[in-house]
Each structure stands twice: as structure tokens, then as C-alpha cells.
Amino acid sequence: MKKTTHFLMFTVALLFSAVVMAQSTISGTVVEAGTNIPLPGANVIEKGTTNGVTSDFDGNFTIKTKSSSGDIVISYIGYNSKTISFSGDMSLGSVVLTSSQVGLEEIQIIASVAVDRKTPVAVSTVKSADIELKLGTQEFPEILKSTPGVYATKAGGGYGDGRINLRGFNSENVAVMINGIPVNDMENGRVFWSNWAGLGDVTSQMQVQRGLGAAKIAVPSIGGTINIVTKTTDVEEGGNVITSVANDGYFKYGLTYSTGLMDNGFAATVSAAKTVGDGYVDGTEFTGLSYFVNISKEINDSHKLSFSAFGAKQRHGQRQNRQLIETYRNSDRGRKFNADWGYKNGQVTHQEDNFYHKPQISLNHYWNLNDNTSINTSAYASFGSGGGGGTAGTYKFGFDSSTGQGDYRIGTFGPIDFDKIVDENVAAGANGAETYLRASRNDHNWYGVLSTLKTNLSDDLVLLAGLDYRNYKGIHFSEVTDLLGAQYALDDGNVNNPNAALQVGDKRDYYNDGLVGWTGAFAQLEYDVNENFNTFISLAASNTSYKRIDYFNYLDSDPLQETDRYNFFGFSAKGGANYRIDTNHNVFANLGYFEKAPGFDAVFLNFSNDNINADAPNQKISSFELGYGFRGDKLSANLNLYHTRWNDRTETATFQQPDGTRAVANILGVNAIHQGIELDFIFRASDKLDITGMASLGDWRWDSNVTDVDILDEDQNVVETVDLYIKDLHVADAAQTTAALGLNYKFAPETRLIVDYNFYADIYADFDPSDRGVAGAPDAWKMPDYGLFDLAMTHGFKFGSFDASLTARMNNVFDTEYISDAQDGSGSTTNTALVYYGYGRTFSVGAKLNF
């Protein structure tokens, strides 16, 4: 018996030793090819088992295998999986995953994608999987609403009418780039998101670089840069079909197909989707067709070509005019109330709508000269066509804000009775239209070339340099869209054809071209002293030229019809450094100064060719920032302090004189200071639960009063001198305090639940600094604080031999009533502010089938 016991004990010990000896420990770091950006959350699985781990915030992983030898499979969404054989304990070092898309690495160079813990800027990146999960029926900028410093709203609530502010700066001063190509309007810097409706379907990643940003070209990134990188084409053949439904008649369906990289080096991806709906806000029906095409060709190891085209043709009704809070409360429609639509002959007719089509086409050439040097060039073109609707002639659409009664309204707070206007126009007969509908068009043709050279001067020193050329022609006119039953409409806006009898499609009121040229050059040196210390210095210079042609206000024989070109030189200089103290801690700092050309309207005052401000000063911006980052096994966090000074902001104002004529002022010395602190974090509470959060505290104020502002008449005579009292008033139109908290729980590898809470405070109603002409002027009306809860859940499953997923979303879960946007009123009070209410509770359900 004793011998038997010893034998059994020996056998157990031997088996235990065998099991222990059979295990191996494998470690490594998962990074992205080309950029060496760590890939947190990559799956590392022992092949043939359920044994696996995920990489941490720095891409690091350690897995104890069940066998002493075998294979591990490393995968990450959007990247090609890699299988690595092991035998015994191994350190794999950097495991490089290549993108599952052809040419993405090269696009990221052109697009100036920032690298976490290396590029010394404050940066947040949203991957395509999160965009797909969270976006739903939200406006595209709203996907960034949990990012520090961001305030994004739906504005009036029409399809594509969303807006975004970054660190208190509106879109005119936030650079938006798609694949490295600037899309801010070249005349005024604005971004119209309706032009890019559907962009979320084809976005590979969206990166917000707050402050100076990592862009090499001279772009107007006072508040920061929103960097959108679209999908290219997939390495492997496949595609998907999508569909989704949502509140208020929303319906979307689409298809994507990729050929994969074929033996002849060609690859192609096509994607299209159609979206229709009634709109949450009354009178905001919409339809949109988005499309994307990418064709790539690997010519040889040195040359690749990639052609892409994408756009979204859309039309939607708008809520263009804000209303008093009293109006919404008195209306049965509440926050859905919209005064800018009605009925004609039983059909919905919009007083205000928007229609646009802006395809962007690019041809990219990627050239690897050798192992150390590459040149990536993008030649692009964009052709915009469309505008926004409105009324012309006698305005008849008003109503009493307290009773809701109006002569041309159907019922109390009702829609517009266009039939009544039609009857009056028909009765007028040969007298023409008294009231009719028009559209303000803003067509354009835009061409550009962006070329970037990257060369490794040594193992530690990298030079990036390039050229940026753009040529833009904006075509501005108003046209008749509906005579509302009349035979014609009289218009005296054209001095070359006074008292014209206009038909539908004829130009009216104004017709002019704005020509903008841009030539820029940039250079940047990146010095990696060692793997822990990185620094850079960047210089850029540009020349902006403006020219104006006015076909209506000047006779064809008048030389003033076409102006000379006026040139404005701008430049930027910025630098920064990042130091990784150890594996957990890093600090960075950056600073910069740049001068930005004045806006188009600051040069051609009062939309005139003979009232030209050829010496308009550049806007001057200086900024510095300090940052700290922590990366641990469980916690990743960032803390940023920033200070931005904006001097000589372009500010023009038009004043009505007693005789009815207009006078104009070009106001200098309108300066602002934006400063604040930002914190964001991700905490991995367990393998299944991630907790995210952020807090952003801003202090954005106008810096000083402006004295002795000259108001000039059309002959450049000073008719009045005024002072502006704006010192220490808060910069308006965005929440200066924001916070967010989110939970991401994995029930299973393919099933996730996300709960997000966003809080907004210290929001001041929008106002024009030129309105503060009295000493002791108050701050604008402070809007009520508010917080919103959102839910999203996705579940992946097998549908026959296909991978499929279902996604459900609910925004504003508790149906919170809140004001998202406001215009300051008389006395800066609640009763006089004109506002937009945000959406109530909304939902969407979507399905995706991969093949």
C-alpha cells in the first residue's frame, strides 16, 4: 500500500511538472505599420483554444499559453491578422499589423496623423468601429461630443446642419481636413457638414488634434484640427449590406463591395447609401444619396496610384430662424416647432431649405524613392453646386409670438399658407409676384495639389517638406425658384438689365464671383533623441490672393466690375517636445505663432468693388500648451493646459444710417484669450468593462475694449466714430465647461453595451462684439446647463455562413428638454433670447450583413 501511495504521488508530481513545463510565456507590443502607433485592445489568441488576452494602452501583451509550442493569432479591427509560431518562452518585440486597406499608411502621412505619446499635441482618435456604433442618426460632428474642448450641436435640427466648436472657436477657425485636404471654405473658412452627409459610412478614423495640431500645411487651426481619414480599398475581397430605421420616418440602406487586391495589382471599393426621413423638427424632410469609390493600383514596389471620389447629394428642409422660448412653450409642437415651412397645393413646401452636391475627387501617387525617402502627392478637385432657400419680395410669413396668429398661417402656430399667396399672385396678373421664393446659391470650383516629401536624414532625424497649391472660384448669386403663381417677378438688382421680368431659374438681386488663390510651403524636422524623447520644429508660409468680379452692381463697361488681385502673406512657426519619463508617464509641451490672412469680406467691405481694404491686417495667433500622460495596465489618462491669444480677429460690421443707406466698419483690435484645462481617461475595470471620462474647463474672454472705430459711408467718409466695450465679456456660442462619463461593457466578444453621459455648462448666447457699444455692457444671456444620456448596444452573430450584426441606439434617453443654441436679445435676458431646442428622445436600429 505504501509503495502504491508513493507511486501515485510521484505520478501526480510528474504530471504537474509536465503541465508546468508545457506552458510558455509570450510577450510583445502590437503596433500599426508605418506609424508605429500602439494598438490597444488587440486580440491575442492561442490558436485552437479559447485562451487569449488583449493588449494594453501601449499595445503591450503577455500571454501564458497552454502548450509549450504552437501558434498565436494577433488581430485588430481594420488590420490584417498575423499568426506567429512559438516554442517556449518568447519576447516578440514589436508585432507590426498592416492595414487591411491598400494605401492607408500613405494617406496617414499626407493627413498628418498624430502618434500617441510621441507627437506633442493633445489628440483624441475615434476609430471606424466606434463611429459605426455611436453615430446612428446623429450629425457627424456629434460623434466627437465626448472629446475635451468640443461642443457639437444639431443647430436648427435639419439633416446635415450640425455645427462644432473646439476650445471655443467655431468652424471658421477649426481646420477640417479629409485625407489631408482642407475643406474649409476658402472665402470665409466655414465648414458646411451637409456637404459631407454620409461621410461617417466611409471614415476609417477621425482624429481631433486640439490646439496647434500636427498638420504640416498652413491651415487656420486656431482651435484645432479635425482630421478625417476615409477608407481606401480593402486588401481582401468582400463587402456588406446595411439598413437602419429610426424615429420620424428615418430609413437608410446601403451597399459596399471590395474586389480585394488582385494579382494584377488592382483593387477597388465602391460604396453607396440612400437616406430619407421626415426629420425630428417639423418641416425638415430630407433625402440624401452618398457614394464612395476608390481604385488603387500597385504598379511596382516603388509606385502606387489611388483614385477616389466621394460625395453626398442631399436636400433637406431647415429650421433657419430661431424663436423666443415663449413661442416654443405656447406652440402645441413644443421643441419641434418650426416656422419655416408650409403647404402649397397639399404638398409640403419649404420657406427655408438646403440643397447641395459637393463631390471631391482625388488622384494620389505614392512613390518610394528608396528605403529612406518617399513622396506622396494628392491632386484633387471639388465642384460644389447648390445653396439655401428663402423668400423674396414682400415678407408675409410673420406671426405673433404669443398668440401664434398670422395672416398667412394655417391655424395657431401653424405652417405657412402658400396657397393664399398663390391666389394673391394670380389675382395680381400682369403686375408680377409680390412674394415669391428664391435660393441663395454658392457654387464653386476648387482645384489643388498637395505633395509631401518624407526622408530619413539619419536614424534619429526625419525631414518632412511639401507644397500646397489651391485655386478656388466661388460663384454667388440668387435665383428665382418658385413664382408662387405669378407670371414673373420684377427685380432691379442688375444694373445691366434693370427692371427685369424674371422667370424661375433667372438670377436676381446679386451675382458675383470670389476668386481665391493659395500657394504654400512647409517643412518640419522631427528629431528622436531616443525612444523616450521626441521633438519637432515646423515652419510654413503661404500667400493668399483675393479677387472679386461683380456682374450686377457694375456695368459691363465699367472697369470696376473686376478688381485687381490683393495678396496677403501668412506664416506659422511651431515646435514641441515629448518626453517619456518611463513606461507609465510622459510630458509634452508645444508653442507656436502664426498669422492668418484676413477674411474675404474684410477686404471687400460691404460686398463692394470700390470699397476695398487692401491693407487689411493679418489675424495673429499665439498659443502654448503643456500636457501630461499616464499609461498603466488599467488606467490611461491625459491632462492638458492651454493658452491661446487671438489678436486682430477679422471683424466687420454694417450699420444702418438715418437716410436708409448703409455704412461699414472694419474693426481692428478685437482680441480674445482662450485658456483652459482638459482631462480625459480610460479605466479598464475588468476584461469586460471599460470606463471613459473627460472634463474640460475653459475660460474664454474678449481681451480688451476697442476705441475710436470709424464707420465709413460708401464714399469712404467717416460718418461716425464709436467705441466697443467688450473687455472680459465671455466668448459665446459654446459650452466653456463640459464633462463626460461612459461605460463600455462586453457581454461577449461580439456583444457590447455603451452608456454615455455628457454635461454642458457656462454657455453664453451668441452675440456680435460690434453690438456692445455702451459702457458696462452685460455678458450675453447665460443658457441653462444640461446633461444627456445615450445608450448603444451591438450584437454580432452568424447568419448562415455570413457574419452579421444588429445595433440599437437611443439618444437623450430621459427625454431631457434643453436649449442647445441661442442668439442674444435685447437686455441679454431669458425673455428676449432667440433659441433652438435640442432633440428629445430618439432611437435607431440597424443591421449589417458582411459577405
Secondary structure, DSSP 8 states (H G I E B T S, - for coil): -HHHHHHHHHHHHHHHHHHHHH-EEEEEEEEETTT--B-TT-EEEETTSS-EEE--TTSEEEEEESSSEEEEEEE-TTB--EEEEEESSEEEEEEEE-BSEETHHHHHHHTT---TTTS-SEEEEEEHHHHHHH-TTS-GGGGGTTSTTEEEE-TT--TT--EEEETTB-GGGEEEEETTEE-S-TTT----GGGGTTGGGGEEEEEEEETT-S--S----SSEEEEEEE--EESS-EEEEEEEEETTTEEEEEEEEE----TTSEEEEEEEEEEEE--SSTT--EEEEEEEEEEEEE-SSSEEEEEEEEEEEEEEE---S-EEHHHHHHSTTGGG--SSEEEETTEEEESSEEEEE--EEEEEEEEE-SSSEEEEEEEEEEEEEEEEEEEEES------TTT---TTBSSTT--EEHHHHHHHHHHHGGG--SEEEEEEEEEEEEEEEEEEEEEESSSSEEEEEEEEEEEEEEEEEEEEEE-TT-S-EEE---TTSTTEEE-TT-EEEEEEEEEEEEEEEEEEEEEEEETTEEEEEEEEEEEEEEEEEESSSS-TT-GGGB---EEEEEEEEEEEEEEE-SSSEEEEEEEEEEEE---HHHHBGGG-SSSB-TT---EEEEEEEEEEEEE-SSEEEEEEEEEEEEES--EEEEEE-TTS-EEEEEE----EEEEEEEEEEEEE-SSSEEEEEEEEEEEEEE---EEEEEEE-TTS-EEEEEEE--TT-B--SSEEEEEEEEEEEEEETTEEEEEEEEEEEEEE-B--GGG--STT-----EE--EEEEEEEEEEEEEETTEEEEEEEEEESTT----EEEEE--GGG-TTT-EEEE---SEEEEEEEEE-
